[in-house]
């Protein structure tokens, strides 16, 4: 995990019950990012989901003109 990323952004983390197959998501509001991770995931999966959401923040996906679907396709291609 990039320490500079954590220093450059205001990031809150929540572990909560999420419906269905949702592993995690990010909310951006009032200059704060909140990463929400599904509490049903094991520790390894939680860290993978958390890193995935940090990548969205680091990649500037909240300022992107791409659709959410296209952002996710790009993110998963970068993970491989």
PDB file of N, CA, C and O in Angstrom:
ATOM      1  N   UNK A   1       0.844  -1.172   0.000  1.00  0.00           N
ATOM      2  CA  UNK A   1       0.000   0.000   0.000  1.00  0.00           C
ATOM      3  C   UNK A   1       0.889   1.235   0.000  1.00  0.00           C
ATOM      4  O   UNK A   1       1.857   1.301   0.757  1.00  0.00           O
ATOM      5  N   UNK A   2       0.582   2.182  -0.814  1.00  0.00           N
ATOM      6  CA  UNK A   2       1.389   3.376  -0.953  1.00  0.00           C
ATOM      7  C   UNK A   2       1.141   4.340   0.206  1.00  0.00           C
ATOM      8  O   UNK A   2       0.029   4.840   0.379  1.00  0.00           O
ATOM      9  N   UNK A   3       2.180   4.596   0.997  1.00  0.00           N
ATOM     10  CA  UNK A   3       2.055   5.546   2.099  1.00  0.00           C
ATOM     11  C   UNK A   3       1.770   6.948   1.582  1.00  0.00           C
ATOM     12  O   UNK A   3       1.044   7.709   2.221  1.00  0.00           O
ATOM     13  N   UNK A   4       2.343   7.301   0.418  1.00  0.00           N
ATOM     14  CA  UNK A   4       2.087   8.633  -0.134  1.00  0.00           C
ATOM     15  C   UNK A   4       0.623   8.787  -0.508  1.00  0.00           C
ATOM     16  O   UNK A   4       0.067   9.877  -0.380  1.00  0.00           O
ATOM     17  N   UNK A   5      -0.006   7.726  -0.964  1.00  0.00           N
ATOM     18  CA  UNK A   5      -1.430   7.777  -1.295  1.00  0.00           C
ATOM     19  C   UNK A   5      -2.240   8.110  -0.056  1.00  0.00           C
ATOM     20  O   UNK A   5      -3.132   8.958  -0.099  1.00  0.00           O
ATOM     21  N   UNK A   6      -1.931   7.442   1.053  1.00  0.00           N
ATOM     22  CA  UNK A   6      -2.674   7.681   2.284  1.00  0.00           C
ATOM     23  C   UNK A   6      -2.425   9.084   2.824  1.00  0.00           C
ATOM     24  O   UNK A   6      -3.312   9.666   3.448  1.00  0.00           O
ATOM     25  N   UNK A   7      -1.237   9.636   2.594  1.00  0.00           N
ATOM     26  CA  UNK A   7      -0.929  10.983   3.051  1.00  0.00           C
ATOM     27  C   UNK A   7      -1.600  12.043   2.184  1.00  0.00           C
ATOM     28  O   UNK A   7      -1.957  13.114   2.676  1.00  0.00           O
ATOM     29  N   UNK A   8      -1.774  11.752   0.898  1.00  0.00           N
ATOM     30  CA  UNK A   8      -2.303  12.739  -0.042  1.00  0.00           C
ATOM     31  C   UNK A   8      -3.822  12.821  -0.067  1.00  0.00           C
ATOM     32  O   UNK A   8      -4.371  13.805  -0.563  1.00  0.00           O
ATOM     33  N   UNK A   9      -4.509  11.827   0.446  1.00  0.00           N
ATOM     34  CA  UNK A   9      -5.965  11.795   0.395  1.00  0.00           C
ATOM     35  C   UNK A   9      -6.535  11.586   1.788  1.00  0.00           C
ATOM     36  O   UNK A   9      -5.917  10.948   2.640  1.00  0.00           O
ATOM     37  N   UNK A  10      -7.720  12.131   2.003  1.00  0.00           N
ATOM     38  CA  UNK A  10      -8.459  11.884   3.234  1.00  0.00           C
ATOM     39  C   UNK A  10      -9.310  10.632   2.991  1.00  0.00           C
ATOM     40  O   UNK A  10     -10.305  10.691   2.269  1.00  0.00           O
ATOM     41  N   UNK A  11      -8.925   9.508   3.585  1.00  0.00           N
ATOM     42  CA  UNK A  11      -9.594   8.236   3.317  1.00  0.00           C
ATOM     43  C   UNK A  11     -10.106   7.637   4.615  1.00  0.00           C
ATOM     44  O   UNK A  11      -9.348   7.426   5.562  1.00  0.00           O
ATOM     45  N   UNK A  12     -11.410   7.367   4.642  1.00  0.00           N
ATOM     46  CA  UNK A  12     -12.033   6.634   5.739  1.00  0.00           C
ATOM     47  C   UNK A  12     -12.284   5.212   5.271  1.00  0.00           C
ATOM     48  O   UNK A  12     -12.530   4.976   4.088  1.00  0.00           O
ATOM     49  N   UNK A  13     -12.223   4.277   6.187  1.00  0.00           N
ATOM     50  CA  UNK A  13     -12.454   2.872   5.849  1.00  0.00           C
ATOM     51  C   UNK A  13     -13.552   2.329   6.755  1.00  0.00           C
ATOM     52  O   UNK A  13     -13.531   2.534   7.969  1.00  0.00           O
ATOM     53  N   UNK A  14     -14.512   1.634   6.147  1.00  0.00           N
ATOM     54  CA  UNK A  14     -15.584   1.008   6.904  1.00  0.00           C
ATOM     55  C   UNK A  14     -15.702  -0.451   6.477  1.00  0.00           C
ATOM     56  O   UNK A  14     -15.651  -0.768   5.289  1.00  0.00           O
ATOM     57  N   UNK A  15     -15.859  -1.329   7.452  1.00  0.00           N
ATOM     58  CA  UNK A  15     -16.128  -2.741   7.194  1.00  0.00           C
ATOM     59  C   UNK A  15     -17.578  -2.949   7.609  1.00  0.00           C
ATOM     60  O   UNK A  15     -17.914  -2.861   8.790  1.00  0.00           O
ATOM     61  N   UNK A  16     -18.430  -3.226   6.631  1.00  0.00           N
ATOM     62  CA  UNK A  16     -19.873  -3.314   6.872  1.00  0.00           C
ATOM     63  C   UNK A  16     -20.476  -4.498   6.133  1.00  0.00           C
ATOM     64  O   UNK A  16     -19.880  -4.997   5.178  1.00  0.00           O
ATOM     65  N   UNK A  17     -21.653  -4.956   6.562  1.00  0.00           N
ATOM     66  CA  UNK A  17     -22.353  -5.991   5.789  1.00  0.00           C
ATOM     67  C   UNK A  17     -22.867  -5.380   4.488  1.00  0.00           C
ATOM     68  O   UNK A  17     -23.524  -4.339   4.501  1.00  0.00           O
ATOM     69  N   UNK A  18     -22.568  -6.028   3.377  1.00  0.00           N
ATOM     70  CA  UNK A  18     -23.028  -5.556   2.071  1.00  0.00           C
ATOM     71  C   UNK A  18     -23.856  -6.653   1.415  1.00  0.00           C
ATOM     72  O   UNK A  18     -23.607  -7.838   1.637  1.00  0.00           O
ATOM     73  N   UNK A  19     -24.835  -6.266   0.615  1.00  0.00           N
ATOM     74  CA  UNK A  19     -25.706  -7.263  -0.017  1.00  0.00           C
ATOM     75  C   UNK A  19     -25.022  -8.015  -1.161  1.00  0.00           C
ATOM     76  O   UNK A  19     -24.097  -7.515  -1.802  1.00  0.00           O
ATOM     77  N   UNK A  20     -25.505  -9.212  -1.384  1.00  0.00           N
ATOM     78  CA  UNK A  20     -25.097  -9.995  -2.549  1.00  0.00           C
ATOM     79  C   UNK A  20     -23.612 -10.179  -2.686  1.00  0.00           C
ATOM     80  O   UNK A  20     -22.905 -10.464  -1.720  1.00  0.00           O
ATOM     81  N   UNK A  21     -23.152 -10.010  -3.911  1.00  0.00           N
ATOM     82  CA  UNK A  21     -21.744 -10.248  -4.225  1.00  0.00           C
ATOM     83  C   UNK A  21     -20.904  -8.977  -4.193  1.00  0.00           C
ATOM     84  O   UNK A  21     -19.780  -8.969  -4.694  1.00  0.00           O
ATOM     85  N   UNK A  22     -21.430  -7.910  -3.616  1.00  0.00           N
ATOM     86  CA  UNK A  22     -20.673  -6.656  -3.554  1.00  0.00           C
ATOM     87  C   UNK A  22     -19.529  -6.827  -2.574  1.00  0.00           C
ATOM     88  O   UNK A  22     -19.740  -7.107  -1.394  1.00  0.00           O
ATOM     89  N   UNK A  23     -18.320  -6.656  -3.073  1.00  0.00           N
ATOM     90  CA  UNK A  23     -17.141  -6.802  -2.219  1.00  0.00           C
ATOM     91  C   UNK A  23     -16.744  -5.488  -1.567  1.00  0.00           C
ATOM     92  O   UNK A  23     -16.359  -5.451  -0.399  1.00  0.00           O
ATOM     93  N   UNK A  24     -16.843  -4.399  -2.342  1.00  0.00           N
ATOM     94  CA  UNK A  24     -16.417  -3.103  -1.823  1.00  0.00           C
ATOM     95  C   UNK A  24     -16.848  -2.004  -2.786  1.00  0.00           C
ATOM     96  O   UNK A  24     -17.220  -2.265  -3.931  1.00  0.00           O
ATOM     97  N   UNK A  25     -16.790  -0.784  -2.299  1.00  0.00           N
ATOM     98  CA  UNK A  25     -17.041   0.389  -3.140  1.00  0.00           C
ATOM     99  C   UNK A  25     -16.463   1.612  -2.444  1.00  0.00           C
ATOM    100  O   UNK A  25     -16.079   1.560  -1.276  1.00  0.00           O
ATOM    101  N   UNK A  26     -16.409   2.720  -3.191  1.00  0.00           N
ATOM    102  CA  UNK A  26     -15.896   3.978  -2.659  1.00  0.00           C
ATOM    103  C   UNK A  26     -16.950   5.060  -2.832  1.00  0.00           C
ATOM    104  O   UNK A  26     -17.642   5.115  -3.848  1.00  0.00           O
ATOM    105  N   UNK A  27     -17.060   5.913  -1.832  1.00  0.00           N
ATOM    106  CA  UNK A  27     -17.897   7.105  -1.913  1.00  0.00           C
ATOM    107  C   UNK A  27     -16.967   8.308  -1.769  1.00  0.00           C
ATOM    108  O   UNK A  27     -16.102   8.331  -0.894  1.00  0.00           O
ATOM    109  N   UNK A  28     -17.150   9.301  -2.628  1.00  0.00           N
ATOM    110  CA  UNK A  28     -16.367  10.528  -2.543  1.00  0.00           C
ATOM    111  C   UNK A  28     -17.315  11.677  -2.237  1.00  0.00           C
ATOM    112  O   UNK A  28     -18.231  11.956  -3.010  1.00  0.00           O
ATOM    113  N   UNK A  29     -17.096  12.340  -1.114  1.00  0.00           N
ATOM    114  CA  UNK A  29     -17.974  13.437  -0.713  1.00  0.00           C
ATOM    115  C   UNK A  29     -17.188  14.397   0.171  1.00  0.00           C
ATOM    116  O   UNK A  29     -16.464  13.983   1.076  1.00  0.00           O
ATOM    117  N   UNK A  30     -17.346  15.681  -0.109  1.00  0.00           N
ATOM    118  CA  UNK A  30     -16.725  16.737   0.699  1.00  0.00           C
ATOM    119  C   UNK A  30     -15.219  16.520   0.877  1.00  0.00           C
ATOM    120  O   UNK A  30     -14.692  16.669   1.980  1.00  0.00           O
ATOM    121  N   UNK A  31     -14.533  16.168  -0.210  1.00  0.00           N
ATOM    122  CA  UNK A  31     -13.084  15.962  -0.220  1.00  0.00           C
ATOM    123  C   UNK A  31     -12.617  14.772   0.614  1.00  0.00           C
ATOM    124  O   UNK A  31     -11.431  14.670   0.930  1.00  0.00           O
ATOM    125  N   UNK A  32     -13.521  13.881   0.971  1.00  0.00           N
ATOM    126  CA  UNK A  32     -13.176  12.658   1.693  1.00  0.00           C
ATOM    127  C   UNK A  32     -13.602  11.453   0.870  1.00  0.00           C
ATOM    128  O   UNK A  32     -14.666  11.453   0.252  1.00  0.00           O
ATOM    129  N   UNK A  33     -12.770  10.440   0.869  1.00  0.00           N
ATOM    130  CA  UNK A  33     -13.113   9.153   0.277  1.00  0.00           C
ATOM    131  C   UNK A  33     -13.463   8.206   1.419  1.00  0.00           C
ATOM    132  O   UNK A  33     -12.774   8.169   2.439  1.00  0.00           O
ATOM    133  N   UNK A  34     -14.523   7.453   1.244  1.00  0.00           N
ATOM    134  CA  UNK A  34     -14.860   6.397   2.190  1.00  0.00           C
ATOM    135  C   UNK A  34     -14.866   5.091   1.432  1.00  0.00           C
ATOM    136  O   UNK A  34     -15.652   4.900   0.504  1.00  0.00           O
ATOM    137  N   UNK A  35     -13.984   4.193   1.833  1.00  0.00           N
ATOM    138  CA  UNK A  35     -13.933   2.855   1.254  1.00  0.00           C
ATOM    139  C   UNK A  35     -14.759   1.947   2.159  1.00  0.00           C
ATOM    140  O   UNK A  35     -14.511   1.855   3.361  1.00  0.00           O
ATOM    141  N   UNK A  36     -15.737   1.282   1.567  1.00  0.00           N
ATOM    142  CA  UNK A  36     -16.584   0.345   2.302  1.00  0.00           C
ATOM    143  C   UNK A  36     -16.266  -1.057   1.798  1.00  0.00           C
ATOM    144  O   UNK A  36     -16.334  -1.329   0.599  1.00  0.00           O
ATOM    145  N   UNK A  37     -15.919  -1.945   2.728  1.00  0.00           N
ATOM    146  CA  UNK A  37     -15.540  -3.318   2.402  1.00  0.00           C
ATOM    147  C   UNK A  37     -16.525  -4.267   3.087  1.00  0.00           C
ATOM    148  O   UNK A  37     -16.905  -4.061   4.240  1.00  0.00           O
ATOM    149  N   UNK A  38     -16.925  -5.298   2.363  1.00  0.00           N
ATOM    150  CA  UNK A  38     -17.893  -6.272   2.873  1.00  0.00           C
ATOM    151  C   UNK A  38     -17.291  -7.064   4.032  1.00  0.00           C
ATOM    152  O   UNK A  38     -16.223  -7.664   3.906  1.00  0.00           O
ATOM    153  N   UNK A  39     -18.001  -7.053   5.170  1.00  0.00           N
ATOM    154  CA  UNK A  39     -17.502  -7.764   6.349  1.00  0.00           C
ATOM    155  C   UNK A  39     -17.507  -9.281   6.182  1.00  0.00           C
ATOM    156  O   UNK A  39     -16.863  -9.986   6.958  1.00  0.00           O
ATOM    157  N   UNK A  40     -18.219  -9.791   5.188  1.00  0.00           N
ATOM    158  CA  UNK A  40     -18.280 -11.241   4.962  1.00  0.00           C
ATOM    159  C   UNK A  40     -17.011 -11.797   4.323  1.00  0.00           C
ATOM    160  O   UNK A  40     -16.815 -13.012   4.284  1.00  0.00           O
ATOM    161  N   UNK A  41     -16.153 -10.914   3.823  1.00  0.00           N
ATOM    162  CA  UNK A  41     -14.921 -11.362   3.177  1.00  0.00           C
ATOM    163  C   UNK A  41     -13.893 -11.779   4.215  1.00  0.00           C
ATOM    164  O   UNK A  41     -13.864 -11.238   5.320  1.00  0.00           O
ATOM    165  N   UNK A  42     -13.042 -12.749   3.858  1.00  0.00           N
ATOM    166  CA  UNK A  42     -11.929 -13.090   4.747  1.00  0.00           C
ATOM    167  C   UNK A  42     -10.870 -11.991   4.650  1.00  0.00           C
ATOM    168  O   UNK A  42     -10.976 -11.101   3.806  1.00  0.00           O
ATOM    169  N   UNK A  43      -9.871 -12.049   5.493  1.00  0.00           N
ATOM    170  CA  UNK A  43      -8.873 -10.984   5.568  1.00  0.00           C
ATOM    171  C   UNK A  43      -8.145 -10.768   4.245  1.00  0.00           C
ATOM    172  O   UNK A  43      -7.903  -9.627   3.852  1.00  0.00           O
ATOM    173  N   UNK A  44      -7.799 -11.839   3.563  1.00  0.00           N
ATOM    174  CA  UNK A  44      -7.101 -11.714   2.278  1.00  0.00           C
ATOM    175  C   UNK A  44      -7.986 -11.022   1.246  1.00  0.00           C
ATOM    176  O   UNK A  44      -7.530 -10.129   0.532  1.00  0.00           O
ATOM    177  N   UNK A  45      -9.241 -11.430   1.169  1.00  0.00           N
ATOM    178  CA  UNK A  45     -10.175 -10.818   0.218  1.00  0.00           C
ATOM    179  C   UNK A  45     -10.459  -9.364   0.579  1.00  0.00           C
ATOM    180  O   UNK A  45     -10.619  -8.524  -0.306  1.00  0.00           O
ATOM    181  N   UNK A  46     -10.523  -9.067   1.868  1.00  0.00           N
ATOM    182  CA  UNK A  46     -10.726  -7.671   2.293  1.00  0.00           C
ATOM    183  C   UNK A  46      -9.572  -6.796   1.824  1.00  0.00           C
ATOM    184  O   UNK A  46      -9.789  -5.704   1.300  1.00  0.00           O
ATOM    185  N   UNK A  47      -8.360  -7.268   2.010  1.00  0.00           N
ATOM    186  CA  UNK A  47      -7.195  -6.490   1.588  1.00  0.00           C
ATOM    187  C   UNK A  47      -7.150  -6.316   0.077  1.00  0.00           C
ATOM    188  O   UNK A  47      -6.782  -5.248  -0.413  1.00  0.00           O
ATOM    189  N   UNK A  48      -7.518  -7.348  -0.661  1.00  0.00           N
ATOM    190  CA  UNK A  48      -7.569  -7.256  -2.121  1.00  0.00           C
ATOM    191  C   UNK A  48      -8.624  -6.232  -2.551  1.00  0.00           C
ATOM    192  O   UNK A  48      -8.376  -5.427  -3.448  1.00  0.00           O
ATOM    193  N   UNK A  49      -9.803  -6.261  -1.912  1.00  0.00           N
ATOM    194  CA  UNK A  49     -10.873  -5.313  -2.232  1.00  0.00           C
ATOM    195  C   UNK A  49     -10.450  -3.884  -1.871  1.00  0.00           C
ATOM    196  O   UNK A  49     -10.699  -2.943  -2.624  1.00  0.00           O
ATOM    197  N   UNK A  50      -9.812  -3.742  -0.718  1.00  0.00           N
ATOM    198  CA  UNK A  50      -9.328  -2.432  -0.273  1.00  0.00           C
ATOM    199  C   UNK A  50      -8.308  -1.873  -1.269  1.00  0.00           C
ATOM    200  O   UNK A  50      -8.387  -0.706  -1.652  1.00  0.00           O
ATOM    201  N   UNK A  51      -7.363  -2.699  -1.681  1.00  0.00           N
ATOM    202  CA  UNK A  51      -6.357  -2.268  -2.658  1.00  0.00           C
ATOM    203  C   UNK A  51      -7.005  -1.881  -3.979  1.00  0.00           C
ATOM    204  O   UNK A  51      -6.592  -0.913  -4.616  1.00  0.00           O
ATOM    205  N   UNK A  52      -8.024  -2.639  -4.393  1.00  0.00           N
ATOM    206  CA  UNK A  52      -8.751  -2.334  -5.637  1.00  0.00           C
ATOM    207  C   UNK A  52      -9.360  -0.933  -5.547  1.00  0.00           C
ATOM    208  O   UNK A  52      -9.272  -0.156  -6.498  1.00  0.00           O
ATOM    209  N   UNK A  53      -9.972  -0.613  -4.416  1.00  0.00           N
ATOM    210  CA  UNK A  53     -10.592   0.703  -4.252  1.00  0.00           C
ATOM    211  C   UNK A  53      -9.545   1.805  -4.159  1.00  0.00           C
ATOM    212  O   UNK A  53      -9.751   2.898  -4.687  1.00  0.00           O
ATOM    213  N   UNK A  54      -8.427   1.535  -3.497  1.00  0.00           N
ATOM    214  CA  UNK A  54      -7.339   2.520  -3.473  1.00  0.00           C
ATOM    215  C   UNK A  54      -6.833   2.808  -4.882  1.00  0.00           C
ATOM    216  O   UNK A  54      -6.500   3.948  -5.205  1.00  0.00           O
ATOM    217  N   UNK A  55      -6.775   1.783  -5.715  1.00  0.00           N
ATOM    218  CA  UNK A  55      -6.353   1.971  -7.103  1.00  0.00           C
ATOM    219  C   UNK A  55      -7.302   2.906  -7.842  1.00  0.00           C
ATOM    220  O   UNK A  55      -6.859   3.731  -8.641  1.00  0.00           O
ATOM    221  N   UNK A  56      -8.614   2.786  -7.581  1.00  0.00           N
ATOM    222  CA  UNK A  56      -9.573   3.707  -8.215  1.00  0.00           C
ATOM    223  C   UNK A  56      -9.282   5.151  -7.809  1.00  0.00           C
ATOM    224  O   UNK A  56      -9.337   6.058  -8.640  1.00  0.00           O
ATOM    225  N   UNK A  57      -8.976   5.358  -6.536  1.00  0.00           N
ATOM    226  CA  UNK A  57      -8.659   6.706  -6.061  1.00  0.00           C
ATOM    227  C   UNK A  57      -7.370   7.196  -6.713  1.00  0.00           C
ATOM    228  O   UNK A  57      -7.311   8.309  -7.236  1.00  0.00           O
ATOM    229  N   UNK A  58      -6.353   6.363  -6.677  1.00  0.00           N
ATOM    230  CA  UNK A  58      -5.044   6.724  -7.231  1.00  0.00           C
ATOM    231  C   UNK A  58      -5.107   6.993  -8.735  1.00  0.00           C
ATOM    232  O   UNK A  58      -4.386   7.852  -9.243  1.00  0.00           O
ATOM    233  N   UNK A  59      -5.963   6.264  -9.445  1.00  0.00           N
ATOM    234  CA  UNK A  59      -6.089   6.416 -10.898  1.00  0.00           C
ATOM    235  C   UNK A  59      -6.983   7.584 -11.304  1.00  0.00           C
ATOM    236  O   UNK A  59      -7.142   7.851 -12.495  1.00  0.00           O
ATOM    237  N   UNK A  60      -7.570   8.283 -10.332  1.00  0.00           N
ATOM    238  CA  UNK A  60      -8.423   9.431 -10.658  1.00  0.00           C
ATOM    239  C   UNK A  60      -9.745   9.037 -11.286  1.00  0.00           C
ATOM    240  O   UNK A  60     -10.320   9.814 -12.049  1.00  0.00           O
ATOM    241  N   UNK A  61     -10.235   7.850 -10.981  1.00  0.00           N
ATOM    242  CA  UNK A  61     -11.462   7.366 -11.613  1.00  0.00           C
ATOM    243  C   UNK A  61     -12.693   8.210 -11.287  1.00  0.00           C
ATOM    244  O   UNK A  61     -13.679   8.166 -12.023  1.00  0.00           O
ATOM    245  N   UNK A  62     -12.653   8.970 -10.203  1.00  0.00           N
ATOM    246  CA  UNK A  62     -13.806   9.799  -9.851  1.00  0.00           C
ATOM    247  C   UNK A  62     -13.908  11.034 -10.730  1.00  0.00           C
ATOM    248  O   UNK A  62     -14.951  11.688 -10.765  1.00  0.00           O
ATOM    249  N   UNK A  63     -12.844  11.355 -11.433  1.00  0.00           N
ATOM    250  CA  UNK A  63     -12.851  12.477 -12.366  1.00  0.00           C
ATOM    251  C   UNK A  63     -12.971  11.997 -13.815  1.00  0.00           C
ATOM    252  O   UNK A  63     -12.951  12.812 -14.738  1.00  0.00           O
ATOM    253  N   UNK A  64     -13.094  10.708 -14.019  1.00  0.00           N
ATOM    254  CA  UNK A  64     -13.113  10.121 -15.364  1.00  0.00           C
ATOM    255  C   UNK A  64     -14.465  10.314 -16.043  1.00  0.00           C
ATOM    256  O   UNK A  64     -15.510  10.347 -15.393  1.00  0.00           O
ATOM    257  N   UNK A  65     -14.416  10.441 -17.362  1.00  0.00           N
ATOM    258  CA  UNK A  65     -15.638  10.506 -18.158  1.00  0.00           C
ATOM    259  C   UNK A  65     -16.129   9.117 -18.572  1.00  0.00           C
ATOM    260  O   UNK A  65     -17.194   8.985 -19.174  1.00  0.00           O
ATOM    261  N   UNK A  66     -15.345   8.083 -18.246  1.00  0.00           N
ATOM    262  CA  UNK A  66     -15.740   6.719 -18.594  1.00  0.00           C
ATOM    263  C   UNK A  66     -16.908   6.253 -17.733  1.00  0.00           C
ATOM    264  O   UNK A  66     -17.099   6.733 -16.615  1.00  0.00           O
ATOM    265  N   UNK A  67     -17.681   5.320 -18.262  1.00  0.00           N
ATOM    266  CA  UNK A  67     -18.762   4.724 -17.479  1.00  0.00           C
ATOM    267  C   UNK A  67     -18.171   3.852 -16.380  1.00  0.00           C
ATOM    268  O   UNK A  67     -17.014   3.440 -16.459  1.00  0.00           O
ATOM    269  N   UNK A  68     -18.960   3.576 -15.366  1.00  0.00           N
ATOM    270  CA  UNK A  68     -18.505   2.715 -14.275  1.00  0.00           C
ATOM    271  C   UNK A  68     -18.068   1.357 -14.810  1.00  0.00           C
ATOM    272  O   UNK A  68     -17.058   0.807 -14.370  1.00  0.00           O
ATOM    273  N   UNK A  69     -18.828   0.818 -15.759  1.00  0.00           N
ATOM    274  CA  UNK A  69     -18.482  -0.473 -16.343  1.00  0.00           C
ATOM    275  C   UNK A  69     -17.119  -0.454 -17.013  1.00  0.00           C
ATOM    276  O   UNK A  69     -16.329  -1.384 -16.851  1.00  0.00           O
ATOM    277  N   UNK A  70     -16.843   0.602 -17.765  1.00  0.00           N
ATOM    278  CA  UNK A  70     -15.553   0.705 -18.444  1.00  0.00           C
ATOM    279  C   UNK A  70     -14.415   0.909 -17.443  1.00  0.00           C
ATOM    280  O   UNK A  70     -13.318   0.386 -17.638  1.00  0.00           O
ATOM    281  N   UNK A  71     -14.668   1.656 -16.388  1.00  0.00           N
ATOM    282  CA  UNK A  71     -13.649   1.845 -15.353  1.00  0.00           C
ATOM    283  C   UNK A  71     -13.312   0.506 -14.704  1.00  0.00           C
ATOM    284  O   UNK A  71     -12.143   0.209 -14.458  1.00  0.00           O
ATOM    285  N   UNK A  72     -14.324  -0.294 -14.428  1.00  0.00           N
ATOM    286  CA  UNK A  72     -14.088  -1.602 -13.809  1.00  0.00           C
ATOM    287  C   UNK A  72     -13.334  -2.538 -14.752  1.00  0.00           C
ATOM    288  O   UNK A  72     -12.442  -3.267 -14.318  1.00  0.00           O
ATOM    289  N   UNK A  73     -13.682  -2.523 -16.027  1.00  0.00           N
ATOM    290  CA  UNK A  73     -12.961  -3.360 -17.000  1.00  0.00           C
ATOM    291  C   UNK A  73     -11.491  -2.963 -17.012  1.00  0.00           C
ATOM    292  O   UNK A  73     -10.612  -3.823 -16.963  1.00  0.00           O
ATOM    293  N   UNK A  74     -11.225  -1.660 -17.078  1.00  0.00           N
ATOM    294  CA  UNK A  74      -9.843  -1.175 -17.085  1.00  0.00           C
ATOM    295  C   UNK A  74      -9.118  -1.556 -15.797  1.00  0.00           C
ATOM    296  O   UNK A  74      -7.961  -1.976 -15.832  1.00  0.00           O
ATOM    297  N   UNK A  75      -9.798  -1.410 -14.663  1.00  0.00           N
ATOM    298  CA  UNK A  75      -9.178  -1.734 -13.365  1.00  0.00           C
ATOM    299  C   UNK A  75      -8.803  -3.203 -13.276  1.00  0.00           C
ATOM    300  O   UNK A  75      -7.729  -3.547 -12.783  1.00  0.00           O
ATOM    301  N   UNK A  76      -9.689  -4.070 -13.753  1.00  0.00           N
ATOM    302  CA  UNK A  76      -9.402  -5.506 -13.685  1.00  0.00           C
ATOM    303  C   UNK A  76      -8.313  -5.911 -14.666  1.00  0.00           C
ATOM    304  O   UNK A  76      -7.556  -6.844 -14.396  1.00  0.00           O
ATOM    305  N   UNK A  77      -8.222  -5.226 -15.799  1.00  0.00           N
ATOM    306  CA  UNK A  77      -7.126  -5.496 -16.732  1.00  0.00           C
ATOM    307  C   UNK A  77      -5.791  -5.104 -16.128  1.00  0.00           C
ATOM    308  O   UNK A  77      -4.785  -5.776 -16.357  1.00  0.00           O
ATOM    309  N   UNK A  78      -5.770  -4.016 -15.355  1.00  0.00           N
ATOM    310  CA  UNK A  78      -4.543  -3.548 -14.725  1.00  0.00           C
ATOM    311  C   UNK A  78      -4.121  -4.483 -13.589  1.00  0.00           C
ATOM    312  O   UNK A  78      -2.931  -4.577 -13.287  1.00  0.00           O
ATOM    313  N   UNK A  79      -5.074  -5.177 -12.952  1.00  0.00           N
ATOM    314  CA  UNK A  79      -4.764  -6.085 -11.870  1.00  0.00           C
ATOM    315  C   UNK A  79      -4.111  -7.365 -12.371  1.00  0.00           C
ATOM    316  O   UNK A  79      -3.322  -7.986 -11.658  1.00  0.00           O
ATOM    317  N   UNK A  80      -4.436  -7.754 -13.584  1.00  0.00           N
ATOM    318  CA  UNK A  80      -3.925  -9.011 -14.142  1.00  0.00           C
ATOM    319  C   UNK A  80      -2.466  -8.931 -14.510  1.00  0.00           C
ATOM    320  O   UNK A  80      -1.897  -9.911 -14.992  1.00  0.00           O
TER     321      UNK A  80
END
